[in-house]
Every structure is written in C-alpha cells, then in structure tokens.
Amino acid sequence: MKHFRPKTSRSTPAIVRVDASEMSPGSLGRYFHDGAAAAVITGSEWISPLWQSLVANDVVMPWTASLYDLAINLRAHDHITEALGDVYYFKPKRHSYIGRKIEIRSDEGQLSITPASFRTRHGNWQISDQVREQCWRFSMAVMRALAPSGAGEAQFDDVRAVVQHLRYHDTVDSQNSLYVMVHNSLGAWGRIGYGLDRRREELRGPLGRRGISDALALLSLVPPLRVAIDGLNNLAGRFDKRGVVPDGYFLLSKEHIDTRYFSALCGSRRNLRTDIFVDGAWLPLPVNSTDIVIIPGVRAKLAYGIQPTLHRVLQADDEHGAGADAANVTLLLGAK
C-alpha cells in the first residue's frame, strides 16, 4: 500500500492508494474513518477501456453539439445534482462546464438508464449494455467498500449509479467569454440576478456564509456600499485559508462538498486540477485516465459517518499550464 502524505503533522495519509484487488466490503470505509480524504484505485483493468468507451469518441459528446441539441437532451431540475441529460453550466466560481449526466438504476436485477439515448449530429448515442454493466458494478463495489463490512444488500436497493462526462474549456479567457455569453442571453432582471450570484461567490470566509453572502451581494448594488464591502472582503480573505488560490491559477469551482455518496474521478488534464482541503491547506488530486480517485460526499456521512471531502477546481493560465494537447475532460462515476 502506497500513500500520498502532505507536509503536516497528520498521522493518517490524506490520499491512500488502493489496488483494485484489495477492494472488499468495508475496506474504503476503514480508510476514510481513519482520516483519509481521498482514495486512488489503481490496477483496475477496465478503467482505461471504460474511459476510452465513454469519452474518447469526441464527436458524440455534448461539447461538439449545438445549443439546440443540448436543449433537446436536457432533463432540467432546479437542483444541479438532479438534472440529467446534456447540461450547459457557466456560473463564475461555481460551475464552468458542458456535461452529459446519466443515472443507472436496478429494478429486480434489470438495469435501466436515464436518459436512454442522446441526440447528436451523428445520430442517436447511448451507453452500450456492457459499459452500463461495468459502471453499475463499479459503483456498487465502491458502495460496499464504503459501508460497514456486515452491511446487508437491502440497503443498496434504492441507490442510483451516476455517470457524468464534464468538459471544461481549455483557457481562462475562453471560460470568461462563456460567462459573458450566458450573461448576455438573459433579460434585465436575469442579468442582475447573475451578477448577484457572481458577487456571492466572491465573498470570503464568514462573509461567504449563506444568508450573509445574500445580504451583502444585495447591498453591493449600492456603489458606496460596494466599496466598503470590498474592503471588508479583502480583510476577511487574509484569514480565509480555504480561499487561497496560488499565483497563475483561477478558481473555476469554489470549495464545496458533493451531496452524493461518493464521486470517483478520472480524466485528462491540460491545465486543470482538483484540490482537496486537508489540515488547513489545499492538496492536488492525482487525476489521470488510468486510475480513479474517490472522494466521499454528504450521503456517506449520513449513512456511514464518513466525513465528506471539501474540494475545488482550478485552472492555470497559459504561463503556468502544462501545455499538453489533452483536453480538460473529466469522467465522474458515483452513487446517490
């Protein structure tokens, strides 16, 4: 067993590396209960083929589609976690991607998928039966590894497996252009609301708490008050370790915890990184297309007492980026 260990006084590794052959009921739960914040599953023979099957065929992915096709494939919901189909989310410091979101359920052993298919420029696209089975088996294996070793199968009856393809733009300037495009597509009141949402996400430390951030964002509409709030926010930022962003990086998705049981990430990264907050500092996750990184969410805490992992997404500017030809694509598997 190999470990990533941050430079802190922490006795338990923040990121553990687990060979796929070691996955068993309760095995991941023990690591997370002992203080691990993420687990990297290595040695799985099907992670790389799954990545190729689900993402490599770029022409059928939503980021190559028109907005009309994206709208046809969308199953909208007020809560972002419950929306399915093809989604287009560009909200500064909160969401910045085009994605495809799918759920898999089991009804008396028969797997069903929602949405069942997607319209693309090259005809309808859907996950093959084999890939659907692999995604389901992986999600259930992780669920059993999170749950106590003696947990009965009945507790997994209502669990839904999650499959998401997320595509972030390749440059910071392009992200900003997409924010402007979304803003300009709104009516007058919608643009005000979009600006208030953006303002809320900029507030740091205690000022960023729900309720307080709403009130301060509204007060910022008054120019003299905005200057005063900016000064107060700069002061709060000096004491906010969570809000520290390294030079040359921009915040795409601010710190948050996922509501599902777990999120499992793999993908290609050109100038993107996902950080987890451990012992008062941010630690980058080793996301690639051959291993898969697991972080627990809110439902893992409610069901099993596992602490959810705070994380964020950053993008480097041209000077600090890796400069590789790879696109910023993430495949997320999970359960809710």
C-alpha positions as CSV (number, residue, x, y, z in Angstrom):
1,M,0.0,0.0,0.0
2,K,1.4,3.4,-1.1
3,H,0.4,6.7,0.3
4,F,0.5,10.4,-0.6
5,R,1.3,12.3,2.6
6,P,1.0,16.1,2.9
7,K,3.7,18.0,4.8
8,T,1.7,18.3,8.1
9,S,1.6,16.7,11.5
10,R,-1.2,14.4,10.3
11,S,-0.5,10.8,11.1
12,T,-3.1,9.3,8.7
13,P,-2.4,9.8,4.9
14,A,-4.7,12.3,3.2
15,I,-4.7,10.2,0.0
16,V,-4.3,6.5,0.0
17,R,-3.5,4.3,-3.0
18,V,-5.5,1.1,-3.1
19,D,-5.0,-1.7,-5.5
20,A,-8.3,-2.8,-7.2
21,S,-7.7,-6.4,-5.9
22,E,-7.9,-5.1,-2.3
23,M,-11.4,-3.7,-2.7
24,S,-13.7,-5.6,-0.3
25,P,-16.7,-4.8,1.9
26,G,-15.8,-2.1,4.3
27,S,-12.3,-1.6,3.1
28,L,-12.6,2.0,1.9
29,G,-14.8,2.9,4.8
30,R,-12.0,2.0,7.2
31,Y,-9.5,4.3,5.4
32,F,-12.0,7.2,5.5
33,H,-12.9,6.6,9.1
34,D,-9.1,6.7,9.9
35,G,-8.8,10.1,8.3
36,A,-8.1,9.6,4.6
37,A,-9.7,12.3,2.5
38,A,-9.4,10.5,-0.9
39,A,-8.5,7.1,-2.3
40,V,-6.8,6.3,-5.6
41,I,-7.9,3.0,-7.0
42,T,-5.0,1.5,-9.1
43,G,-4.5,-1.7,-11.1
44,S,-8.1,-1.9,-12.4
45,E,-8.0,-3.5,-15.9
46,W,-11.2,-1.8,-17.0
47,I,-10.7,1.9,-16.0
48,S,-8.7,2.8,-19.1
49,P,-11.1,0.9,-21.5
50,L,-14.1,2.5,-19.8
51,W,-12.5,5.9,-20.3
52,Q,-12.0,5.2,-24.0
53,S,-15.5,3.9,-24.4
54,L,-17.3,6.7,-22.7
55,V,-15.2,9.8,-23.6
56,A,-12.7,9.2,-26.4
57,N,-15.3,9.3,-29.2
58,D,-15.5,13.0,-29.1
59,V,-17.9,13.6,-32.0
60,V,-20.9,12.3,-30.0
61,M,-20.1,14.2,-26.8
62,P,-22.2,17.3,-25.9
63,W,-19.4,19.8,-26.3
64,T,-19.5,19.2,-30.0
65,A,-23.3,19.6,-30.2
66,S,-25.3,22.8,-31.0
67,L,-27.2,24.5,-28.2
68,Y,-30.4,23.2,-29.8
69,D,-29.3,19.6,-29.4
70,L,-28.2,20.3,-25.9
71,A,-31.6,21.6,-25.0
72,I,-33.3,18.6,-26.6
73,N,-31.2,16.2,-24.5
74,L,-31.7,18.1,-21.2
75,R,-33.9,16.9,-18.4
76,A,-33.8,20.0,-16.2
77,H,-34.1,20.2,-12.5
78,D,-33.9,23.1,-10.0
79,H,-31.1,21.2,-8.2
80,I,-27.9,20.8,-10.3
81,T,-27.3,17.3,-8.8
82,E,-30.7,16.0,-10.0
83,A,-30.5,17.5,-13.6
84,L,-29.9,14.8,-16.3
85,G,-29.0,14.7,-19.9
86,D,-26.8,17.3,-21.6
87,V,-26.2,20.4,-19.4
88,Y,-24.6,23.8,-20.0
89,Y,-23.4,25.4,-16.7
90,F,-21.4,28.6,-16.7
91,K,-21.6,30.5,-13.4
92,P,-18.3,32.2,-12.3
93,K,-16.6,30.4,-9.4
94,R,-19.3,27.8,-9.1
95,H,-19.8,25.9,-12.4
96,S,-18.0,26.1,-15.7
97,Y,-18.6,23.1,-18.0
98,I,-20.6,21.4,-20.6
99,G,-21.6,17.9,-19.4
100,R,-23.6,14.7,-20.0
101,K,-25.2,13.3,-16.9
102,I,-26.7,9.8,-16.7
103,E,-28.3,7.6,-14.0
104,I,-28.4,3.9,-13.8
105,R,-31.0,2.0,-11.6
106,S,-31.5,-1.6,-10.9
107,D,-35.1,-3.0,-10.7
108,E,-35.1,-6.6,-9.6
109,G,-31.7,-7.1,-11.3
110,Q,-32.7,-5.4,-14.5
111,L,-30.6,-2.2,-15.2
112,S,-32.3,0.9,-16.7
113,I,-30.6,4.1,-17.8
114,T,-31.9,7.7,-17.8
115,P,-31.8,9.2,-20.4
116,A,-31.8,6.1,-22.5
117,S,-30.3,7.9,-25.5
118,F,-29.0,11.2,-26.7
119,R,-29.5,13.1,-30.0
120,T,-26.2,14.0,-31.7
121,R,-25.1,15.3,-35.1
122,H,-24.2,11.7,-36.0
123,G,-27.4,10.1,-34.9
124,N,-28.5,8.8,-31.5
125,W,-25.9,7.8,-28.9
126,Q,-26.3,5.6,-25.9
127,I,-24.1,3.6,-23.5
128,S,-23.6,0.0,-24.5
129,D,-25.1,-2.7,-22.3
130,Q,-21.5,-3.9,-21.5
131,V,-20.4,-0.4,-20.4
132,R,-23.6,0.2,-18.4
133,E,-23.0,-3.1,-16.6
134,Q,-19.4,-2.1,-15.8
135,C,-20.4,1.4,-14.5
136,W,-23.1,-0.2,-12.3
137,R,-20.7,-2.9,-11.0
138,F,-18.0,-0.3,-10.1
139,S,-20.5,1.9,-8.3
140,M,-21.9,-1.0,-6.2
141,A,-18.4,-2.2,-5.4
142,V,-17.4,1.2,-4.1
143,M,-20.7,1.4,-2.1
144,R,-20.0,-2.0,-0.5
145,A,-16.4,-0.8,0.3
146,L,-17.7,2.4,1.9
147,A,-20.4,0.6,4.0
148,P,-19.5,-1.5,7.1
149,S,-18.4,-5.0,6.2
150,G,-21.5,-6.6,7.6
151,A,-24.0,-4.3,5.7
152,G,-26.9,-6.1,4.1
153,E,-27.6,-5.8,0.3
154,A,-31.1,-4.4,1.0
155,Q,-29.6,-1.0,1.9
156,F,-28.4,-0.6,-1.6
157,D,-31.8,-1.2,-3.2
158,D,-32.6,2.4,-3.9
159,V,-29.1,3.6,-4.8
160,R,-28.6,5.2,-8.3
161,A,-25.3,5.0,-10.1
162,V,-24.1,8.2,-11.6
163,V,-22.1,8.6,-14.9
164,Q,-21.0,12.1,-15.9
165,H,-18.8,13.5,-18.7
166,L,-17.6,17.0,-17.9
167,R,-15.7,19.2,-20.3
168,Y,-14.0,22.4,-19.2
169,H,-12.8,24.9,-21.7
170,D,-9.0,25.0,-22.4
171,T,-8.2,28.6,-21.4
172,V,-9.2,31.0,-18.7
173,D,-10.1,33.7,-21.4
174,S,-12.5,31.2,-23.1
175,Q,-14.2,30.5,-19.8
176,N,-14.7,34.2,-19.2
177,S,-16.2,34.5,-22.7
178,L,-18.7,31.8,-21.9
179,Y,-19.7,33.6,-18.7
180,V,-20.3,36.8,-20.8
181,M,-22.3,34.8,-23.4
182,V,-24.6,33.4,-20.7
183,H,-25.0,36.8,-19.1
184,N,-25.9,38.4,-22.3
185,S,-28.6,35.8,-23.1
186,L,-30.6,36.9,-20.0
187,G,-33.2,39.6,-19.6
188,A,-32.6,42.7,-17.5
189,W,-33.6,41.1,-14.2
190,G,-31.8,37.9,-15.1
191,R,-28.6,39.8,-15.6
192,I,-29.0,41.5,-12.2
193,G,-29.5,38.1,-10.7
194,Y,-26.5,36.6,-12.5
195,G,-24.4,39.5,-11.2
196,L,-25.6,38.9,-7.6
197,D,-24.8,35.2,-7.9
198,R,-21.3,36.1,-9.1
199,R,-20.9,38.6,-6.2
200,R,-22.0,36.0,-3.7
201,E,-19.3,33.6,-4.9
202,E,-16.6,36.3,-4.5
203,L,-17.2,36.7,-0.8
204,R,-14.6,35.1,1.5
205,G,-14.5,33.5,4.9
206,P,-17.5,34.2,7.2
207,L,-18.8,36.7,4.6
208,G,-19.4,33.8,2.2
209,R,-21.9,32.0,4.5
210,R,-25.4,31.5,3.3
211,G,-27.7,34.5,4.3
212,I,-24.7,36.8,5.0
213,S,-23.5,36.5,1.4
214,D,-27.0,37.0,0.0
215,A,-27.4,40.2,2.1
216,L,-24.0,41.6,1.2
217,A,-24.5,40.8,-2.5
218,L,-27.7,42.8,-2.5
219,L,-26.1,45.7,-0.6
220,S,-23.3,45.7,-3.2
221,L,-25.8,47.1,-5.7
222,V,-25.3,50.4,-4.0
223,P,-21.9,51.8,-5.2
224,P,-20.7,53.4,-1.9
225,L,-21.6,50.2,0.0
226,R,-19.8,48.0,-2.6
227,V,-16.5,49.8,-1.9
228,A,-17.0,49.2,1.8
229,I,-17.9,45.6,1.3
230,D,-14.9,45.1,-1.0
231,G,-12.6,46.4,1.8
232,L,-14.3,44.1,4.3
233,N,-14.0,41.1,1.9
234,N,-10.3,41.8,1.4
235,L,-9.8,41.8,5.2
236,A,-11.8,38.5,5.6
237,G,-9.7,37.0,2.8
238,R,-6.5,37.4,4.8
239,F,-7.8,34.9,7.4
240,D,-9.5,32.5,4.9
241,K,-7.2,29.6,4.2
242,R,-9.9,28.0,2.0
243,G,-10.0,30.9,-0.3
244,V,-6.2,31.0,-1.1
245,V,-5.5,30.5,-4.8
246,P,-1.9,30.0,-6.0
247,D,-0.4,32.5,-8.4
248,G,-1.2,31.7,-12.0
249,Y,-4.4,29.8,-11.2
250,F,-8.1,30.8,-11.4
251,L,-10.9,29.4,-9.4
252,L,-13.5,27.6,-11.6
253,S,-15.4,25.9,-8.9
254,K,-15.1,27.1,-5.3
255,E,-14.8,24.9,-2.3
256,H,-17.8,22.5,-1.9
257,I,-18.8,19.0,-0.9
258,D,-20.8,16.7,-3.1
259,T,-24.3,15.6,-2.0
260,R,-23.9,12.0,-3.4
261,Y,-22.4,9.0,-1.5
262,F,-19.1,9.4,-3.4
263,S,-17.5,10.9,-6.5
264,A,-14.9,8.9,-8.5
265,L,-12.8,10.9,-10.9
266,C,-10.6,10.1,-13.9
267,G,-9.8,12.0,-17.0
268,S,-7.3,14.1,-19.0
269,R,-6.0,17.4,-17.6
270,R,-4.4,20.1,-19.8
271,N,-4.3,22.9,-17.3
272,L,-6.9,21.8,-14.8
273,R,-6.6,20.5,-11.3
274,T,-8.9,19.3,-8.5
275,D,-7.8,20.1,-4.9
276,I,-8.9,18.7,-1.6
277,F,-8.7,20.7,1.7
278,V,-6.7,18.8,4.3
279,D,-5.2,20.1,7.5
280,G,-5.7,23.7,6.6
281,A,-4.2,23.5,3.1
282,W,-5.1,22.5,-0.4
283,L,-3.7,19.3,-1.9
284,P,-4.0,18.5,-5.6
285,L,-5.5,15.1,-6.5
286,P,-3.7,12.8,-9.0
287,V,-6.4,12.6,-11.6
288,N,-5.5,10.7,-14.8
289,S,-7.1,8.3,-17.3
290,T,-5.7,5.1,-15.9
291,D,-6.5,5.3,-12.2
292,I,-9.7,6.6,-10.5
293,V,-9.8,8.9,-7.4
294,I,-12.6,8.5,-4.9
295,I,-13.8,11.2,-2.5
296,P,-16.8,10.8,-0.1
297,G,-19.9,13.0,-0.2
298,V,-22.7,14.1,2.2
299,R,-24.7,10.9,1.9
300,A,-21.7,8.8,3.0
301,K,-21.7,10.9,6.2
302,L,-25.4,10.4,6.7
303,A,-25.3,6.7,6.1
304,Y,-21.9,5.6,7.4
305,G,-20.5,8.5,9.4
306,I,-17.7,9.2,6.8
307,Q,-16.6,12.8,6.7
308,P,-17.2,14.3,3.2
309,T,-14.2,15.8,1.4
310,L,-14.1,19.5,0.7
311,H,-12.8,20.1,-2.8
312,R,-12.5,22.7,-5.6
313,V,-11.4,23.1,-9.3
314,L,-8.7,25.4,-10.5
315,Q,-7.4,26.3,-14.0
316,A,-3.9,27.5,-14.8
317,D,-3.2,30.4,-17.1
318,D,-1.1,29.9,-20.3
319,E,2.1,30.5,-18.4
320,H,1.5,28.0,-15.6
321,G,-0.4,25.4,-17.6
322,A,1.0,22.0,-18.5
323,G,0.8,22.9,-22.2
324,A,-0.2,19.3,-23.2
325,D,-2.6,18.7,-26.1
326,A,-5.0,16.8,-23.9
327,A,-8.5,18.4,-23.5
328,N,-9.9,19.1,-20.0
329,V,-12.3,16.2,-19.8
330,T,-13.4,14.5,-16.6
331,L,-15.3,11.3,-16.3
332,L,-17.2,11.1,-12.9
333,L,-18.7,7.9,-11.6
334,G,-20.7,7.9,-8.4
335,A,-23.8,6.9,-6.5
336,K,-26.7,8.8,-4.9
